[in-house]
Amino acid sequence: MNARTSFREALEDVHRYKADGLARRPAFISSVERLGKANRRDVRSLPKLPVADTTAGTVADVSRRMADGSTSAVEQTQLALEIIRAQNPELNAFVHVPSEESLLEIAESLDRERESTRVRGSLHGVPISVKDVVHVKGMPTTSSSKVMEGYMPDDDATAVRLLRDAGAVIMGKTHTHEFALGVTTAQSRNPWDTGRDPGGSSGGSAVSLATQMSLLSVGTDTRASIRVPAALCGIVGYKPTFGIVSTDGIITLSWSMDHTGLQARTTEDVAMMVNATQGVDSRDPSSLDRSAEDYTDFVNRDVSGLRVGVAVNGLIGADAEVQRVFEESIEALRSLGVEIVETEIPSDEDFRLATSLGLIVSRVEAAAFHQSFDNAGPLYTTPVFEQLDEASKVVAVDYVNAQRFRAEFQERMAAHLNDFDALMMPTTLVTAPKVEESDQYLIILSRNCIPWSFIGFPVISVPAGLTSERLPVGAQFVGAPFDDGIVLALSSALESVTDMPAP
């Protein structure tokens, strides 16, 4: 199915959906602040578990070893560069890497700061990567598109600036689907099987983490772009509640759906990352002015007694091996004392409408942004041009009706989550597709991810295990607005009982 046909089928769903009845006036877009639970569970009231030995090569491990002097920013930067030199030619995770001299100069400066007792925090000296739709001063932003070739931003994105301030070493820019308008990254390769796609659109970022070319990555998630590649590459992908992390300095896909997403190898590592990037930002009107949290305090908790709803409609169409691994993850949670309850909500129609109507909202907003690029049509790849061209023809009534479904769906899911601490489902219904077949899987890859970006709820994908073909499967936890602590706690708990080797 080509991009035009897919878009037109989504528009037919908008025409079938009737938001305005006689009984009520649905909102246009509901604020996540209004939808947060009145009586949220305090995750910090759960007992803290003894911390097991930290996984080698994680941020937590590197941070501890830097503190005791057994490694340094220079050593970690050199190690990342060695892996990039060895593996990037085949895997193509990075589109741009600065000179080794410049990176080592930054690392040396950070080591000198540490020697003088100025330690910026747990990310001091940690190598990170940045998706190539997120601005980094001094590095080009191309969005993996000919449209933006030669563009050099004047400043860092806010999240990047905050990570620099925290002492992170930015190793370079990673490949994405063109303008993040898809769930594949066809120019990159999956490190578990180089004949397969790593997922997208933050695919290069996920590859860089799975191989330790970097230890953290800043990406974006508008529909599925953090979690799909996280699941297919066997890492953790976290999309916070909408507004917790600024989206300033990100090439716009959809102003009302774009999230800054965070990827790492463990839940604790993404928690450390959100600690550094959270906060209100005058340059992002959607960012929220909330008290800062220590998100690492939510990991390594005793989750017994938490009530998790397994969304059974999130298993429709699942590959048999994905279903097997996912069911094993459910049993693992049961062994930790989590109460598992099957739920029919969201319905199959909810998943379908969120996918279709979310496509209309995101692509119409993208088409408005892309008016900035005059006469660029021939420079786009065909699928992206077709999406933007179709979206430019959508009438206002259809866009408004899609937004009305969004608000109604937000309200229903917020009410449903009053009965659960979180919902759970496979992140993707299939494992990484072969590169030459990836276009056939665009909907099935993103189906379980899209609803939660559409309505701004916190969600995390964590490795659930491997199939018999040794391909990763992800499990996804969804919380009500600002229940980020609960999804982090559950993700950390599943990690603790899941054997997940490196590629």
C-alpha positions in Angstrom: 0.0 0.0 0.0 1.5 3.4 -1.0 1.4 6.5 1.2 -1.5 8.1 -0.7 -3.7 5.1 -0.4 -2.9 4.7 3.3 -3.7 8.4 3.9 -7.0 8.2 2.1 -8.1 5.2 4.0 -7.3 7.0 7.2 -9.4 10.0 6.0 -12.4 7.6 5.4 -12.2 6.8 9.2 -12.5 10.5 10.0 -15.6 10.7 7.8 -17.1 7.7 9.6 -16.4 9.1 13.1 -19.1 11.5 14.4 -17.9 13.5 17.4 -20.7 16.0 18.0 -23.9 14.5 19.3 -26.8 16.1 21.0 -25.7 14.9 24.5 -22.4 16.7 25.0 -19.8 19.1 23.7 -16.5 17.2 23.5 -13.3 19.2 24.0 -11.0 20.1 21.1 -7.9 19.0 22.9 -7.9 18.1 26.6 -5.0 19.2 28.8 -3.1 16.3 30.3 -2.9 18.4 33.6 -6.7 18.2 33.8 -6.7 14.5 33.1 -4.2 13.4 35.8 -5.5 11.2 38.5 -6.8 12.9 41.6 -5.5 10.1 43.8 -2.4 8.8 42.2 -0.5 6.0 43.8 2.7 7.2 45.5 5.4 4.9 44.0 7.8 6.1 46.7 5.6 4.4 49.3 6.6 1.0 47.7 9.5 -0.7 49.4 12.9 -0.1 47.8 14.6 -3.3 46.7 18.3 -4.1 47.1 20.1 -2.9 44.0 21.7 -5.7 42.1 25.1 -5.3 40.4 24.8 -2.6 37.8 24.9 -3.9 34.2 28.3 -3.2 32.7 28.3 -0.4 30.1 25.2 1.4 31.4 25.2 5.0 32.5 24.8 3.9 36.1 27.8 1.7 35.8 30.0 4.2 34.0 28.9 7.0 36.4 29.9 4.9 39.4 33.3 3.9 37.9 34.0 7.5 37.0 33.3 8.5 40.6 35.8 5.9 41.9 38.4 6.8 39.3 38.4 3.4 37.4 37.3 5.1 34.1 37.1 8.6 32.7 35.3 10.7 30.1 38.2 10.3 27.8 38.2 6.5 28.1 34.5 6.3 27.5 34.6 8.6 24.5 37.5 6.6 23.0 35.6 3.4 23.5 32.5 4.9 21.8 34.6 6.1 18.9 36.3 2.7 18.5 32.8 1.0 18.2 31.6 3.7 15.8 34.7 3.2 13.6 34.2 -0.6 13.7 30.4 -0.9 13.3 29.0 2.3 11.9 30.1 1.5 8.3 27.8 -1.5 8.3 25.0 -0.4 10.6 24.9 3.2 9.6 23.6 4.6 12.9 25.3 8.0 12.6 24.8 10.5 9.9 27.4 12.9 11.4 30.2 12.4 13.9 32.4 15.4 14.8 36.2 15.0 14.6 37.8 12.7 17.2 40.1 15.6 18.2 37.1 17.8 19.1 35.3 15.1 21.1 38.4 14.1 23.1 39.1 17.8 23.8 35.6 18.0 25.4 36.1 14.8 27.3 39.5 16.0 28.6 37.9 19.2 29.8 35.3 17.3 31.7 37.9 15.1 33.3 39.8 18.2 34.5 36.6 19.5 36.0 36.1 16.2 37.9 39.7 16.4 39.1 39.0 19.8 40.5 36.0 18.4 42.3 33.4 20.0 40.0 31.1 17.1 39.1 28.0 18.1 37.2 26.1 15.0 38.1 25.5 11.4 37.1 25.9 12.2 33.3 29.3 13.9 33.7 31.4 12.5 30.8 28.8 10.1 29.4 28.7 9.7 25.6 25.3 10.4 24.1 23.8 10.5 20.6 21.1 12.9 19.2 18.5 12.1 16.5 19.0 14.2 13.4 15.8 16.1 13.8 17.0 17.6 17.1 19.3 20.7 16.9 22.9 20.5 18.1 24.9 23.7 17.8 27.9 23.1 15.6 26.5 20.0 13.9 24.2 19.9 10.8 20.5 19.1 11.1 19.4 17.3 7.9 16.3 15.3 9.1 17.8 12.6 6.9 16.4 14.6 3.9 17.9 16.4 0.9 15.4 19.2 1.7 17.6 20.3 4.7 21.1 19.6 3.3 23.6 22.2 4.5 21.4 23.5 7.4 23.4 24.4 10.5 21.4 25.4 13.6 22.4 28.5 15.6 21.7 26.9 19.0 21.1 23.6 20.8 17.6 22.2 21.4 16.7 22.8 25.0 17.0 19.1 25.9 20.5 19.0 24.3 21.6 22.2 26.1 20.5 20.7 29.4 22.4 17.5 28.7 25.5 19.5 27.8 25.1 21.3 31.0 24.9 18.0 32.8 28.3 17.0 31.3 27.2 14.7 28.5 29.6 14.3 25.5 27.6 14.5 22.2 29.0 11.9 19.9 27.0 13.0 16.9 23.7 12.9 15.0 21.9 9.7 14.2 19.8 8.6 11.2 16.0 9.0 11.2 13.2 8.3 8.7 13.0 11.4 6.6 11.6 14.2 8.8 10.6 11.4 11.3 7.5 10.7 9.1 7.7 6.9 9.4 8.4 3.9 11.6 11.3 2.6 9.7 14.9 3.8 9.2 15.7 2.0 6.0 19.2 3.5 5.6 20.3 1.9 8.9 20.6 -1.8 9.9 19.5 -3.7 12.9 22.4 -5.0 15.0 20.6 -8.2 15.9 20.3 -9.1 12.2 21.8 -6.7 9.6 19.2 -7.8 7.0 16.5 -6.3 9.1 15.2 -2.7 9.8 16.0 -1.2 13.2 12.6 0.5 13.3 12.0 4.2 13.3 11.9 7.0 13.2 14.6 7.1 15.9 16.3 4.0 14.4 19.9 5.3 14.3 19.6 6.3 18.0 18.5 2.8 18.9 21.3 1.2 17.0 23.8 3.4 18.6 22.6 2.3 22.1 22.3 -1.4 21.3 26.0 -1.4 20.2 27.3 1.1 22.8 28.3 3.7 20.2 26.6 5.9 22.8 25.1 5.3 26.2 22.0 7.6 25.9 20.1 9.1 23.0 17.7 12.0 22.6 15.0 11.3 20.0 11.4 12.2 19.3 8.1 10.4 19.5 5.1 11.8 17.7 3.4 8.5 17.0 5.7 5.6 17.8 9.2 6.8 16.9 11.0 6.1 20.2 9.3 2.9 21.2 9.2 0.9 17.9 13.0 1.1 17.4 13.5 0.4 21.1 11.5 -2.8 20.9 13.1 -3.9 17.6 16.7 -3.2 18.9 16.3 -4.5 22.4 16.7 -1.3 24.4 14.5 1.0 26.6 12.4 3.7 25.0 10.6 6.2 27.2 8.0 8.9 26.2 7.2 11.0 29.2 3.9 12.7 29.9 3.4 15.4 27.3 5.0 18.7 28.5 7.5 17.2 31.0 10.5 17.6 28.6 10.7 20.6 26.3 10.4 20.1 22.5 12.2 23.4 21.7 14.7 23.0 18.9 13.1 19.9 17.3 12.1 20.0 13.6 8.3 20.0 13.9 6.3 17.0 12.7 3.2 17.7 14.7 3.0 20.7 17.2 0.4 19.0 19.3 1.8 15.5 19.3 5.6 15.8 19.2 7.4 14.6 22.4 11.0 14.6 23.2 11.7 10.9 23.7 14.6 9.3 25.6 16.4 6.0 24.9 18.9 4.0 26.9 19.9 0.4 27.7 18.1 0.4 31.1 15.2 2.0 32.9 17.5 3.6 35.4 19.4 5.2 32.7 16.4 6.8 31.1 15.3 8.0 34.5 18.7 9.7 34.9 18.2 11.3 31.6 14.8 12.7 32.3 16.2 14.1 35.6 18.5 16.2 33.5 16.0 17.3 30.8 12.7 18.0 32.7 11.3 21.4 33.4 9.3 24.3 32.0 10.9 26.1 29.1 9.9 29.6 27.9 10.7 28.6 24.4 8.2 25.7 24.4 4.6 26.9 25.3 3.6 23.2 25.8 6.1 22.6 28.5 4.7 22.3 32.0 5.7 24.2 35.2 5.9 21.3 37.7 8.1 20.5 40.6 11.2 18.6 39.6 11.2 14.9 40.4 14.0 12.5 41.0 12.9 9.8 38.5 15.6 7.4 39.6 13.7 7.1 42.9 11.0 5.2 41.0 13.2 2.3 39.9 14.1 -0.8 41.9 10.8 -0.8 43.8 8.8 -3.7 45.1 5.8 -3.7 42.6 3.8 -6.4 44.4 0.2 -5.3 44.7 0.3 -3.0 41.6 -2.7 -3.7 39.3 -1.9 -3.9 35.6 -4.5 -4.2 32.9 -3.4 -6.3 29.9 -5.0 -4.8 26.9 -6.1 -7.9 25.1 -7.0 -6.0 21.9 -3.3 -5.0 21.8 -2.6 -8.7 20.9 -4.8 -8.8 17.8 -2.5 -9.7 14.9 0.5 -10.5 17.0 3.1 -12.8 15.6 3.1 -16.1 17.6 6.6 -15.7 18.9 5.9 -12.1 20.0 2.8 -13.3 21.8 4.8 -16.1 23.5 7.5 -13.8 24.7 5.0 -11.2 25.9 3.0 -13.8 27.8 6.2 -14.9 29.5 6.7 -11.3 30.6 3.2 -11.3 32.1 4.1 -14.4 34.1 7.3 -12.8 35.2 5.3 -9.8 36.6 2.9 -12.2 38.3 5.9 -13.8 40.0 6.8 -10.4 41.4 3.3 -10.1 42.9 1.7 -7.8 40.3 -2.0 -8.3 39.9 -2.7 -9.0 36.2 -6.3 -8.3 34.9 -7.3 -8.6 31.2 -9.2 -5.6 29.8 -11.1 -5.1 26.6 -10.3 -1.3 26.7 -8.9 0.1 24.4 -11.1 -1.6 21.9 -9.9 -2.8 18.5 -11.8 0.2 17.1 -10.0 2.5 19.5 -6.6 1.3 18.2 -7.8 1.7 14.6 -9.3 5.2 15.0 -6.3 6.4 17.0 -4.0 5.2 14.2 -6.1 6.7 11.4 -7.2 10.0 13.0 -3.8 10.5 14.6 -2.3 10.2 11.1 -4.6 13.0 9.9 -3.8 15.3 12.8 0.0 14.7 12.6 0.3 15.0 8.9 -1.9 18.1 8.6 0.2 19.8 11.2 3.3 18.6 9.4 2.1 19.9 6.1 1.6 23.3 7.7 5.2 23.3 8.9 6.6 22.2 5.6 5.2 25.3 3.9 8.5 26.8 5.2 10.3 24.9 2.4 9.5 26.6 -0.8 9.6 24.6 -4.0 11.2 21.6 -2.2 8.8 19.0 -3.6 11.3 17.1 -5.9 13.7 16.8 -2.9 11.5 14.7 -0.7 11.3 10.9 -1.0 8.1 9.8 -2.7 6.3 8.4 0.5 7.0 11.6 2.5 6.0 13.9 -0.4 2.7 11.9 -0.9 1.8 12.2 2.8 2.4 15.9 2.9 0.6 16.5 -0.4 -2.5 14.5 0.7 -2.5 16.3 4.1 -2.4 19.7 2.5 -5.8 18.9 0.9 -7.6 18.0 4.1 -10.5 20.3 5.0 -10.8 21.9 8.4 -13.9 19.9 9.4 -12.0 16.6 9.0 -9.1 17.9 11.1 -11.4 19.2 13.8 -13.3 15.9 13.9 -10.1 14.0 14.3 -9.2 16.3 17.2 -12.6 15.7 18.8 -12.1 11.9 18.8 -8.7 12.6 20.4 -10.2 14.5 23.3 -13.0 11.9 23.8 -10.4 9.1 23.7 -8.2 10.9 26.2 -11.1 11.3 28.6 -12.1 7.6 28.3 -8.5 6.3 28.8 -7.9 8.6 31.8 -11.1 7.3 33.4 -10.2 3.7 32.6 -6.8 4.1 34.2 -8.5 4.9 37.5 -9.1 1.1 37.7 -5.4 0.3 37.0 -2.0 1.4 37.9 -0.9 0.9 34.3 -1.9 -0.8 31.0 0.4 -3.3 29.3 0.7 -4.7 25.8 3.4 -5.7 23.3 5.2 -2.7 21.9 5.1 -4.1 18.4 3.1 -7.0 17.1 6.0 -8.3 15.0 9.8 -8.4 15.3 12.1 -6.4 13.1 11.1 -6.9 9.5 13.5 -7.6 6.7 14.7 -4.4 5.1 13.1 -5.2 1.7 9.8 -5.9 3.3 9.6 -3.2 5.9 7.1 -1.0 4.0 4.5 -3.8 4.4 4.6 -3.5 8.2 4.1 0.3 8.8 0.7 0.0 10.5 1.3 -3.3 12.4 4.6 -1.9 13.8 3.1 1.2 15.2 -0.5 0.2 16.0 0.1 -0.4 19.8 2.2 2.7 20.2 0.2 5.5 18.4 -2.7 5.9 20.9 -0.4 7.0 23.7 1.4 9.7 21.8 -1.9 10.9 20.4 -3.2 11.5 23.9 0.0 12.5 25.6 0.1 9.7 28.3 3.4 8.4 29.7 4.6 5.1 28.1 7.8 3.0 28.1 9.0 0.1 26.0 11.3 -2.3 27.8 12.9 -5.5 26.5 10.7 -8.6 27.3 13.0 -11.2 25.8 14.1 -12.8 22.6 12.2 -15.0 20.0 13.6 -18.4 18.9 15.2 -16.5 16.0 17.0 -14.4 18.6 15.1 -11.2 17.8 14.1 -8.7 20.5 10.5 -8.3 21.7 9.3 -5.2 23.7 6.7 -4.9 26.4 4.9 -1.5 26.7 3.6 0.0 30.0 1.1 3.0 29.8 0.2 5.2 32.7 -2.3 8.0 33.3 -0.9 11.5 33.0 2.0 12.1 35.4 2.1 8.4 36.5 5.5 8.3 34.9 6.9 6.9 38.2 4.6 3.9 37.9 5.6 3.0 34.3 9.3 3.4 35.3 8.8 1.2 38.3 7.1 -1.6 36.3 9.7 -1.3 33.5 12.5 -1.6 36.1 10.8 -4.6 37.7 10.4 -6.5 34.4 14.0 -5.8 33.6 15.1 -7.4 36.9 13.6 -10.7 35.9 14.4 -10.7 32.1 17.6 -12.0 30.7 18.5 -9.7 27.8 21.9 -10.3 26.2 23.6 -7.9 23.9 23.3 -8.3 20.1 
